[in-house]
Amino acid sequence: MRFWFAIILVLSSPVFAAPDASLRPPEKTSKGAATQSVPNAAVPATLNVNGMKVSLRPKLRPRKFRRIARAQERLRQKGAVCGDLDIQGDIAGRVTGERTGCGIQNAVRVRSVSGITLSQPAVLDCTTAQALKSWVDTTAKPALSRKGGGLKQLRVAAHYSCRTRNNRAGARLSEHSKGRAIDISAVRLQDGSLITVRNGWNGKDTAQAMRLLHKGACGPFGTVLGPNSDRFHVDHFHFDTARYRSGPYCR
């Protein structure tokens, strides 16, 4: 009798469904906090914030910016800097100086502009590198197009240097100390001949070309100094991209 009573009791008991949640204990994160695995389907695509739907899905970069990034990478692989295939060199990055006020945030080391090589790589900022290219294209090449087969190389006398103006004690920092200046002491032509600023400025066959080089830099550059400016520039052109309210300063 007791046996049949036990059977009836088991058959009449309610059937319990398996629990939804896993009996496995939650995993621990690196900080010791418990985390619960959630199926992807349970993660909402949007979140309602103050009555506005906010997407929780990451947004892809617009195609325009992806194309620009790919183009810049191709230029970099071809040796271009400042986003210009005509300015060849290397990215120097942040350059720090030995004193307060010196240095360049995003420097480049320029080897050539528009096919014209530099006698030594010049460390500049991109604004100055682009001004140099503009001067080469619009002035230097045309001015020397009928001499020795045309322009081949620029002789660089100075570029980035943490120093004062004209290296004078107590003077203000030069634009060279900020990567915004370049000094050119001579030009080399395709036939190998060299025209220096010192000798060419008043040379019989070179004076006109030298003055065109000087005058044409006034605009692309904010400061242009040459042999007629002072005793510190008798043998080179000083070009920098400083800007003045009254316009370019050219002497």
N, C-alpha and C positions, 0 to 999 in steps of 0.2 A: 504493500500500500504506500509506504514511504517512497519507494522507487518511482511509482507512477506519479506521485505528487511532485517529485523533483523534475521529472520530464515536462510536466505541464507548466511548471514555474519558468523553466528555461525558454520554452516555446512562446510563452506569453510576454516575455521581456522585450522592450523596444530595441531595435537595431541601431547601433551607433555608427555614424559615418566617420571615415578617416579624417583626421584633422587636416585643415588647409595648409597650415604653416608647417615647415619642416621641423622635426624634433632635433635636428643638428644644431648645436649652439652657434650663435652668430660669431663671425670672424672678428679678430681684433685688428685695428689699424695700428700704424707705427706708433701712435701716441697712446695706444691702449684703449681707445674708444671702440665700442662694439658697433659693427655695421651689419645691416641686413641686406642680403641680395634681393634685388627687385628686378623682375623681368622687364625687358625693354618696352614691351607693350604697355607696361604700367606707367611709364614716364610720359607725362603730358607734353604735347607739342607747344602749348601756350600756357601762360599763367595769367590769371585775371587779377590785375592790380588796379584798384580804384575804378573798376568798371571798364578798364582798357585791357585788351589782350596783348600780352608781351610774348614774343616768340622766344622759346628756350633753345632753338636750334642755331648753331653757329652760322654766320653769314659768310658766303664766299666773297672774296675781293672782286669788285667790278672788273669786267673784262678789260676796260680801258687801262686800269692800273696794272693788271697782269701783263698786258702788252708792253707798257712802258718799262716794267721791271725786266722783262725778257730782252727788250731792246738795249737797255743799259748794260745788262750782263754780256750781250754780244759785243757791245762797244768795248767793255772792259777787257774781254778776251782778245780783242784786236789791238790792245795797247792804248786805247783812248782814255782820256781823263776829262773831267768837267763835262761829261755827256757830249763830247764833240770829237768825232773821228779825226778831225784836222789838228787836234792838240794831243800829241803822243807823249806818253810818260808813264809814271807810276803814282799810285796813291800813297802819300806819305802819312796821312792821318793827322793826329794832333801833334804839333811841335811846341815844346815848352822852351822858354828862354831862361837865361841865367839871372835875369832881373825882372822886377815887376813891370808889366806893360809889354814885354816881349812875348812872341809866340804866335802861332797860327792854329785856329781851331780845326780847319779841314784843309790841310796842305796837299799840294801835288808837286811832283818832281818832273818838270817838263823837259823833254829831250828835243822836241821839234814842234814847229807850228806851220801848218799849211805846206809841209814838205821842206821847210827851211830848218836845218839843224842848228842846235845851239852848241857852242864850243864846250860847254859844260852843262850838266843838268841844273836847271834853275828851280829852287824851291819857292813856290809862290802860292797865293790863294787863287781860286778860280776866276775871280773878277779880274785880276791882273793878267792871268794867262789868256783870258778872252780878249782883253784890251791889246795885248801883244799880238794876238792873231789878227785882230782888226787892223792894226797898224801895218803888219806885214802885207796883208791882202790889198789894202787901199792905198798904201804909200810906198813901202819899201820895195816891193816887187816892181811896180810901175816906174819908180824913180831910177832904178838900176837896170831896167830891161834892155837898154842899149849899150851896156858896159860889160865887157868880158863874158858875154853869154847870159848875163842876169845874175840875180842873187842866189847864193848857195848856202851861206852860213852866217850866223851872227856871233860875234865874239862877245861873250858875257864877262864883264869885269866884276860884277857883284849882283847878288840876289838876296836871299834871306840872311840877315846878320843882326844879332842883338847888340846894337850900338847906337850912339848918338849921331846927330846930323854932322856929317863931315868929320866924324870921330873926334869932335872937340869936347873937352872936359866941361861939364856943367850944361851942355846944350840939351835941347829936347831930344827925345828918342826919334830916330829916323824912321821913315816908312818902311825901310828895309827890315826893321825889327818886328814888323807885323806881317811880313810876306807880301807887301803891297808895292814893291818897287823892284826895278831891274835896271842895271847899268850896261850900256852897250858901248864898247870901245872901238869896234871896227866891224867891217863887213867883208866877207870873202866872196868872190865871184866864181862863176862856173869854170873859168879858165885858170883858177888858182890864185889870181892876184888878190892882194889885200889892200883895202882902203881904210886907214885908221882915221879916227875923228881928229886926232892931233894934227896929222899931216894933210888930211883931206879937206879940212874946214876951209882953208884958204888956198887949196891947190888949184892950179890953172884949169885942169880938166875935171875936177871933182867938187869944187866949191858949190856949184849949183845943186848937184845931187845931195850933198850933205845938208844943205839948207832945206831942201824938200823933205828929207828924212826928219829933220828937226820940226819943221812947221806942221807936217802931217801928223805928228804924234800929239799935237795940241787938240784935244777933243776926245780921242779914245782914252788918253791919260789926263789926269787932273793937274799934274805938275810935270813940266818939261824943262830941263835945264841943259845948256850946252856951253861951248867955249866962250860965248859972249856974256854968260851970266855972272861968273866969278872965277877966281883962281882955282877953285876946287874942281871945276868941270872943264878944264882946258883939253882934256884927253878922252872925254867920254860924254855920252848922253845919259842923263838921269831921267827915267820915266817912273812915275808912280800914280796910283789911282786915288789919291786923296782928293776930296771934293770941297770946293769953296763956294760960298754964297754968290760971290762976284763972278764965278766962272773959272775956267782953267787958268792956271798961272804958268806962263810960258816965257822963258827968257833965254 
